[in-house]
């Protein structure tokens, strides 16, 4: 489609998220776009392509936005965010107010009116972009906490369309949410949607309760009556592209790479793995401490086992993230200094984003996978690990506070705050009989296979179309 037509076209389906599905890349010295690697993008891409749809989002860079452009049959409609908005909207309300508040307030949430002004402004800009882009009677699916106000703003501009909203992170209980000075605006903004989706039953129940207390709606079952409209509040646990992880895991090059990793880490050593964004919700610090306890108590030695922690850099300009990085790096240094020998490090810490095949090889090499967030909307790493275990080997240690826990009851469930409990769980994982490990893994694989990210997107779309 010629460039000038993209901006004027009306699309039957529009996805909205803070980030566009593409990111900047360089090919032969030329700046280009490439698809972002995330699960959300691979899940929604087939839908958007089939429907002939558009994706509205931010490029990740402050300043002027590029003109709308096509990439792999998806129209990308960039929304500009300026430097002040980057601070107030993205680093402020999104990442220092809503993010910590929604994650059990494990870091204090900050409430600043000058940030909130930017949050409202940016949400309005997104809503206006969608109102312009969507075809008569079309569908708009809004994603995550960055865009809570969009559904209502958009409904006021376009009464003829269907609007869905999905929250990828936990939705907090009343005691926490009601601290928010803008609680009514957030609830009413979200209630502009026809379908509001959450990862877990707890999230949906918290929302139902709060909507009734603070925004004058009436609830019945999974529905809220908002004026003359009925809003469906549903539970849609997100998942992964199971097929992609499994088939990559079976690939000979990946198998070779995984054998090589095992060799490099020391044959005979059992590998314990953590893979997370370097975020204070993920429990990396307590987990590393627990591994140290395991060694200190003599439950395992550095000749028997090794911890590999992959930490993907994230939100690095924010102070709490810088502090977390320092404390994790200090802990790793302490443990390696105390227990290491020349040529044998107890903890391997990789602060980087791994290419997809390398990540899968890492999952394949791991005997025990540690997923121990203090609070997490779902946690896809847990599901990715399971998908790669095509031979039913491997043990998953999972936090009770991950959204994935209700589906993955066959994992070794742990309290991620309990250092001793965690050390014991790692020991249990390392010493579990292969018969028991296989039984659990088989059961979990069945669960993940039945609800892939494609099923997730389909079921949300179905609810949105029919409601
Ligand atoms: C979580 C959120 C996403 C967000 C991602 C990475 O998974 O649910 O909406 O995109 O973290 O965070 P970032 O701030 O880098 O986009």
Boltz pocket constraint, residues with backbone or C-beta under 6 A from the ligand:
constraints:
  - pocket:
      binder: B
      contacts: [[A, 19], [A, 144], [A, 168], [A, 169], [A, 314], [A, 315]]
      max_distance: 6.0
